Amino acid sequence: MAHVATITIDHTKVPGDLTDYVGLIVPDGSAGYSALYALCLEGGGDIRLFKSDDTTELAREIVSFSVSAETGEIHYKYSGTLSSSVDTDIHVYADGSSADYAVGATYGRNNVWSGYKFASHNGGGTDSSGNVTTTANGGVSAGGATGKIGEATEFDGSNDNFTTNYVPRSAIGSGDLTVSILIKAPSPASNGWPLVMSDNAGYSNSIGFRASSGSANLRIFFRDGSSSNAGPSADGVIDDTWHFIHLTRSGTTAISYIDGALESSVTNSEIASDGGNGLIIGQTGGQEFDGLLDEVRISNSVLTANWITTEHNNQDSYSTFYSVAAVAGGSTPAQAARRGAVMMM
């Protein structure tokens, strides 16, 4: 069977060649997806992604896919090189019958996130990497709020949080690290921690993001047990709009990025601290976060500036990052009739 749609990534949105880039596709009501909606199963389990050679399959995660609502969220790993000099095509297949891959299969969910220790599409409530178990506390529930991409989790500043079994000290230690969040929080903020890796409620051995009371700034903390702090800035992001924040650590140097652009760099011995024992999302030390989180990720590698800019371009404006076209003849009358049957279920 031929592919039913082609996703074309605009190379001008990719500032440098990337290896094994993890990308995002958001199917919507545009005409390019018509053949896919006409054929695909509700839930999208039969969707397959290939390079333009129609031979090299790509691992993908179907976070959501609705034929009836014409919405979806798909993440994939583009194995090999994503080019910054020529446009890249991804071919979308569906057969209307195949079951979804098991999460640990070669092209299943876990393989998309093999370079990550934690990857959450709903603000921290669930993990797609297969490494972390989360526990909801204080009445918070995963997802349910409208996020920058799909669903987010809303924290109300009143003991809402997710605790986890993730142990940065053993998983990463003082090695390379990238943490990223999509955050939307009202200004002026109250003291609250959207994310912290700490060995106790006093956040002494810790790495974390903290919204500062009465400020529009997000403080980034590295603490090695002392009362001092070292970390780059993330200024002006607590303003009730969505912002994409990245933090990288390599040795004693930490760099912050806001919306894909470098914000600041700090070198300090405390930055090599290991981050303590536990990942908590939403609060620590009685200081609860008030706001929305989406796409919380932790990797034990340093993502490059080109990767971070590309990721922002992809997630901030997916409709300009790529175009989609239905393949001629990809939607037959039988497929269209089948789609109508699915929508009536």
Rosetta blueprint (number, residue, H / E / L):
1 M L
2 A L
3 H L
4 V L
5 A E
6 T E
7 I E
8 T E
9 I E
10 D L
11 H H
12 T H
13 K H
14 V L
15 P L
16 G L
17 D L
18 L E
19 T E
20 D E
21 Y E
22 V E
23 G E
24 L E
25 I E
26 V L
27 P L
28 D L
29 G L
30 S L
31 A H
32 G H
33 Y H
34 S H
35 A H
36 L H
37 Y H
38 A H
39 L H
40 C L
41 L L
42 E L
43 G L
44 G L
45 G L
46 D L
47 I L
48 R E
49 L E
50 F E
51 K E
52 S L
53 D L
54 D L
55 T L
56 T L
57 E E
58 L E
59 A L
60 R E
61 E E
62 I E
63 V E
64 S E
65 F E
66 S E
67 V L
68 S L
69 A L
70 E L
71 T E
72 G E
73 E E
74 I E
75 H E
76 Y E
77 K E
78 Y E
79 S E
80 G E
81 T E
82 L E
83 S L
84 S L
85 S L
86 V L
87 D L
88 T E
89 D E
90 I E
91 H E
92 V E
93 Y E
94 A L
95 D L
96 G L
97 S L
98 S L
99 A L
100 D L
101 Y L
102 A L
103 V L
104 G L
105 A L
106 T L
107 Y L
108 G L
109 R H
110 N H
111 N H
112 V H
113 W L
114 S L
115 G L
116 Y E
117 K E
118 F E
119 A E
120 S E
121 H L
122 N L
123 G L
124 G L
125 G L
126 T L
127 D L
128 S L
129 S L
130 G L
131 N L
132 V L
133 T L
134 T E
135 T E
136 A E
137 N E
138 G L
139 G L
140 V L
141 S L
142 A L
143 G L
144 G L
145 A E
146 T E
147 G L
148 K L
149 I L
150 G L
151 E E
152 A E
153 T E
154 E E
155 F E
156 D E
157 G L
158 S L
159 N L
160 D L
161 N E
162 F E
163 T E
164 T E
165 N L
166 Y L
167 V L
168 P H
169 R H
170 S H
171 A H
172 I L
173 G L
174 S L
175 G L
176 D L
177 L E
178 T E
179 V E
180 S E
181 I E
182 L E
183 I E
184 K E
185 A L
186 P L
187 S L
188 P L
189 A L
190 S L
191 N L
192 G E
193 W E
194 P E
195 L E
196 V E
197 M E
198 S E
199 D L
200 N L
201 A L
202 G L
203 Y L
204 S L
205 N E
206 S E
207 I E
208 G E
209 F E
210 R E
211 A E
212 S L
213 S L
214 G L
215 S L
216 A L
217 N L
218 L E
219 R E
220 I E
221 F E
222 F E
223 R E
224 D E
225 G L
226 S L
227 S L
228 S L
229 N L
230 A E
231 G L
232 P L
233 S E
234 A E
235 D L
236 G L
237 V L
238 I L
239 D L
240 D L
241 T L
242 W L
243 H E
244 F E
245 I E
246 H E
247 L E
248 T E
249 R E
250 S E
251 G L
252 T L
253 T E
254 A E
255 I E
256 S E
257 Y E
258 I E
259 D L
260 G L
261 A E
262 L E
263 E E
264 S E
265 S E
266 V E
267 T E
268 N L
269 S H
270 E H
271 I H
272 A H
273 S L
274 D L
275 G L
276 G L
277 N L
278 G E
279 L E
280 I E
281 I E
282 G L
283 Q E
284 T E
285 G L
286 G L
287 Q E
288 E E
289 F L
290 D E
291 G E
292 L E
293 L E
294 D E
295 E E
296 V E
297 R E
298 I E
299 S E
300 N L
301 S L
302 V L
303 L L
304 T L
305 A H
306 N H
307 W H
308 I H
309 T H
310 T H
311 E H
312 H H
313 N H
314 N H
315 Q H
316 D H
317 S L
318 Y H
319 S H
320 T H
321 F H
322 Y E
323 S E
324 V E
325 A E
326 A E
327 V L
328 A L
329 G L
330 G L
331 S L
332 T L
333 P H
334 A H
335 Q H
336 A H
337 A H
338 R H
339 R H
340 G H
341 A H
342 V H
343 M H
344 M H
345 M L
